[in-house]
Amino acid sequence: MRKIFYIALLLFCTNSIVGQNKLTNAVYSLKNNELDKAKELIDAAAEDSAFLSKPATWYYRGFIYKDLFKRDEASDINSELREKSIEYFTKAYEMEKGSPFSKGCVNAIKYFAQTFYNQSATSFNPNDYPVAVSSFERYKELTKRINPEADFTEKDIQFNLAMGSTFNRIATIDSNNADVNMAKSIEYYRKVLSADSNNFSANYNLGIIYYNKGVEIVKKMDYGLDLDGLTKMQDELFEIFRTSLPYMKKAYDLDPRRRETLIGLEGIYFSMNDVEKSELFKKKIEELDGGGEPGSGDTQNK
């Protein structure tokens, strides 16, 4: 990026005399890392009718604000300096796409897009996930600004997996809204499968969500239910485990030696009264463990 800056600087200065105007002085202040002085000069130049139509004005204004962002607001998720810099680089880029500054503008916007992506990646938790969502959308918006044909399939998959996991965690913390948050988790995992039906994590996690839901119902079951109530409960459990089964089977097909998946299938088939298949997967667990016990209880998301 610095190499591009100095090339553009050289081209700019061939037609300028040092000290001749605000823009030239702003550039030299930037070169000497006098950022506050450079900002004062470039802001004045941007209000001067003599410089408003020059791509160089907005390019260097973007560059100065970028360096100020890196110095003062790199950790501020709502940085005004960053937004202003993006605005100025975009203006310079759109004014003259073939200018000597074009590549520098593209690289700067890519840089800012990456800051939003990184910001999103560090915000997948119950408290900050709205930041993850807004930052990821901003990342895609900036990327498309300079590359309209950009393919976000893999990034969308990673994002949806992370959001699915985040809402799963929220559901375990906020018991009063567990069903609502678990439904959101399921929605994100299904988005992954709509893009990649062979995604192990989405298949496994969907299988586990339904499996654990069934396990929780069993744990809380009132064994004093009358026959009608017990029959209704058994039908509900069967439907839950039946829903879990294709996801868990797919996860098994994708990774036959994943212990958690074997445990899930053993439990699902046992709960559906398919003892033969349950024993089959119990044996697979024992073989995997070298003869050890398969373990018990509900399973965790991966």
C-alpha positions in Angstrom: 0.0 0.0 0.0 2.8 2.4 0.9 4.5 1.7 -2.5 1.3 2.7 -4.3 1.1 5.8 -2.1 4.6 7.0 -3.0 4.1 6.3 -6.7 0.9 8.4 -6.6 2.8 11.1 -4.6 5.5 11.3 -7.2 3.0 11.6 -10.0 1.1 14.3 -8.1 4.2 16.3 -7.3 5.5 16.5 -10.8 2.8 19.0 -11.5 3.1 20.8 -8.1 5.5 23.0 -6.3 6.1 22.3 -2.6 4.3 24.8 -0.5 2.2 26.0 -3.4 -1.2 25.0 -1.9 -3.0 23.3 0.9 -3.2 19.9 -0.9 0.5 19.8 -1.6 1.3 20.7 2.0 -1.2 18.2 3.3 0.6 15.5 1.3 4.0 16.4 2.6 2.7 16.6 6.2 1.3 13.0 5.7 4.7 11.9 4.3 6.3 13.3 7.5 3.7 11.5 9.7 2.4 14.9 10.9 -1.1 13.5 10.8 -3.0 16.3 12.8 -1.4 19.0 10.6 -2.2 16.9 7.5 -5.8 16.6 8.5 -6.1 20.3 9.1 -4.7 21.1 5.7 -6.6 18.4 3.7 -9.9 19.4 5.4 -9.3 23.0 4.3 -8.4 21.8 0.7 -11.6 19.8 0.6 -13.6 23.0 1.2 -11.7 24.9 -1.5 -13.4 25.0 -4.9 -10.0 24.8 -6.5 -9.6 21.2 -5.2 -13.1 19.8 -5.1 -12.9 18.2 -8.5 -9.5 16.6 -8.1 -9.4 12.9 -7.3 -6.1 13.5 -5.5 -7.9 15.6 -2.9 -10.2 12.8 -1.9 -7.5 10.1 -2.2 -5.1 11.8 0.2 -8.0 12.8 2.5 -8.9 9.2 2.7 -5.2 8.2 3.3 -4.8 10.8 6.1 -8.1 9.6 7.8 -7.0 6.0 7.4 -3.7 6.7 9.2 -5.6 8.6 11.9 -8.0 5.7 12.3 -5.1 3.3 12.7 -3.5 5.6 15.3 -6.5 6.7 17.3 -9.6 4.5 16.7 -8.4 1.0 15.5 -10.3 -0.6 18.4 -13.5 1.5 18.0 -16.2 -0.5 16.4 -18.1 2.7 15.6 -15.1 4.7 14.3 -16.0 7.9 12.6 -12.5 8.2 11.1 -12.9 4.8 9.4 -16.3 5.8 7.9 -14.9 9.1 6.7 -11.9 7.5 5.1 -14.1 4.9 3.3 -16.2 7.8 2.0 -13.2 9.7 0.7 -11.5 6.7 -0.9 -14.8 5.8 -2.6 -15.3 9.3 -3.9 -11.8 9.3 -5.4 -12.3 5.9 -6.9 -15.6 6.8 -8.5 -14.4 10.2 -9.8 -11.7 8.6 -12.0 -11.4 4.9 -11.9 -8.4 4.9 -14.3 -6.4 7.5 -12.3 -3.1 6.7 -10.6 -5.0 6.5 -7.3 -7.4 3.8 -8.3 -5.4 0.8 -7.1 -4.6 2.6 -3.9 -8.3 3.2 -3.3 -9.2 -0.4 -4.0 -6.5 -1.6 -1.6 -7.7 0.8 1.1 -11.3 -0.3 0.8 -10.2 -3.9 0.9 -8.3 -3.1 4.1 -11.4 -1.5 5.7 -13.6 -4.4 4.6 -11.2 -6.7 6.4 -11.4 -4.7 9.5 -15.1 -5.2 9.5 -14.7 -8.9 8.9 -12.3 -9.2 11.8 -14.7 -7.2 13.9 -17.4 -9.7 13.1 -15.3 -12.7 13.8 -14.5 -11.5 17.3 -18.1 -10.7 18.2 -19.8 -14.2 18.1 -20.9 -14.3 21.7 -24.3 -13.8 23.5 -23.6 -10.2 24.2 -22.0 -8.9 21.0 -23.6 -11.0 18.2 -25.5 -7.9 16.8 -22.1 -6.4 16.1 -21.1 -9.6 14.3 -24.1 -9.3 12.1 -23.8 -5.7 11.2 -20.0 -5.9 10.7 -20.3 -8.9 8.4 -22.9 -7.1 6.3 -20.6 -4.1 6.1 -17.7 -6.3 5.0 -19.8 -7.7 2.2 -21.0 -4.3 1.2 -17.5 -2.8 0.9 -16.2 -5.9 -0.9 -18.9 -5.7 -3.5 -18.2 -2.0 -3.9 -14.9 -2.8 -5.5 -15.7 -6.3 -6.8 -19.4 -6.6 -7.7 -18.9 -10.3 -8.7 -17.4 -11.3 -5.3 -18.5 -14.8 -4.2 -19.3 -15.0 -0.4 -20.5 -18.6 -0.3 -17.7 -19.9 2.0 -17.7 -16.8 4.2 -21.5 -17.0 4.5 -21.2 -20.7 5.6 -18.6 -19.7 8.2 -20.8 -16.8 9.4 -24.0 -19.0 9.6 -22.2 -21.7 11.5 -20.9 -19.2 14.0 -24.3 -17.6 14.4 -25.9 -21.0 14.9 -23.5 -21.8 17.6 -24.0 -18.4 19.2 -27.8 -18.8 19.4 -27.4 -22.3 20.7 -25.3 -20.9 23.6 -27.9 -18.1 24.2 -30.6 -20.8 24.4 -28.7 -22.6 27.2 -28.2 -19.3 29.1 -31.6 -17.7 28.7 -34.0 -20.5 29.7 -37.1 -18.3 29.4 -36.5 -17.8 25.7 -34.7 -21.1 24.9 -37.2 -22.2 22.3 -37.0 -18.9 20.4 -33.2 -18.8 20.4 -32.9 -22.5 19.5 -35.2 -21.9 16.5 -32.8 -19.2 15.4 -29.9 -21.6 15.8 -31.7 -24.1 13.7 -32.4 -21.5 11.0 -28.7 -20.6 10.7 -27.6 -24.2 10.4 -30.2 -24.9 7.7 -28.9 -21.9 5.8 -25.5 -23.6 5.8 -27.0 -26.8 4.5 -28.9 -24.9 1.7 -25.4 -23.9 0.5 -23.6 -27.1 1.4 -25.6 -30.2 2.2 -22.4 -32.0 3.0 -21.3 -29.7 5.8 -20.4 -31.9 8.7 -20.8 -29.3 11.4 -24.3 -28.1 10.3 -25.6 -31.7 10.0 -24.1 -32.8 13.3 -25.3 -29.7 15.2 -28.8 -30.0 13.9 -28.9 -33.7 14.8 -27.6 -32.8 18.3 -30.1 -30.0 18.8 -33.0 -32.4 18.3 -31.4 -35.2 20.1 -30.7 -33.1 23.2 -34.2 -31.7 23.1 -35.5 -35.3 23.3 -33.1 -36.1 26.1 -34.3 -33.1 28.1 -37.9 -34.2 27.7 -37.0 -37.6 29.0 -35.2 -36.2 32.0 -38.3 -34.0 32.9 -40.9 -36.7 32.2 -43.6 -37.1 34.7 -43.9 -40.9 35.2 -47.2 -40.4 36.9 -48.8 -39.6 33.5 -51.9 -41.6 32.6 -51.8 -43.9 29.6 -53.1 -41.2 27.1 -50.6 -38.7 28.4 -47.7 -41.2 28.2 -48.7 -42.2 24.7 -48.8 -38.6 23.6 -45.3 -38.0 25.2 -43.9 -41.1 23.4 -45.2 -39.9 20.1 -43.7 -36.5 20.6 -40.3 -38.0 21.5 -40.4 -40.4 18.5 -41.0 -37.4 16.2 -38.1 -35.4 17.7 -35.7 -38.3 17.4 -37.0 -39.1 13.9 -36.2 -35.4 13.0 -32.7 -35.8 14.5 -31.9 -39.0 12.7 -31.2 -37.9 9.0 -28.9 -35.1 10.2 -27.0 -37.5 12.4 -26.8 -40.2 9.8 -25.5 -37.6 7.3 -22.8 -36.6 9.8 -21.9 -40.2 10.3 -21.6 -40.8 6.5 -19.3 -37.7 6.3 -17.1 -38.9 9.3 -17.8 -42.5 10.3 -15.2 -42.4 13.1 -16.5 -39.4 15.0 -17.3 -40.6 18.5 -19.9 -38.0 19.3 -21.9 -39.0 16.2 -21.8 -42.7 17.1 -23.1 -41.8 20.6 -25.9 -39.8 19.0 -27.0 -42.5 16.7 -26.8 -45.1 19.5 -29.1 -42.9 21.6 -31.5 -42.0 18.8 -32.0 -45.6 17.7 -32.5 -46.7 21.3 -35.1 -44.0 21.9 -36.9 -45.1 18.7 -37.0 -48.7 20.0 -34.7 -49.9 17.2 -32.5 -52.0 19.6 -30.6 -53.8 16.8 -29.3 -50.6 15.3 -28.6 -49.1 18.7 -26.5 -52.1 19.6 -24.7 -51.8 16.3 -23.6 -48.3 17.0 -22.8 -49.2 20.6 -20.4 -51.8 19.2 -18.9 -49.3 16.9 -18.2 -47.0 19.9 -16.6 -49.9 21.8 -14.4 -50.7 18.8 -13.4 -47.1 18.4 -12.5 -46.9 22.1 -10.6 -50.2 22.0 -13.2 -51.9 24.1 -14.1 -49.0 26.4 -17.6 -48.0 27.4 -19.5 -45.7 25.0 -20.4 -43.1 27.5 -23.8 -41.6 28.1 -25.8 -38.4 28.5 -26.5 -35.6 26.0 -23.9 -34.4 23.5 -22.3 -31.0 22.8 -22.4 -29.0 19.6 -19.2 -29.0 17.4 
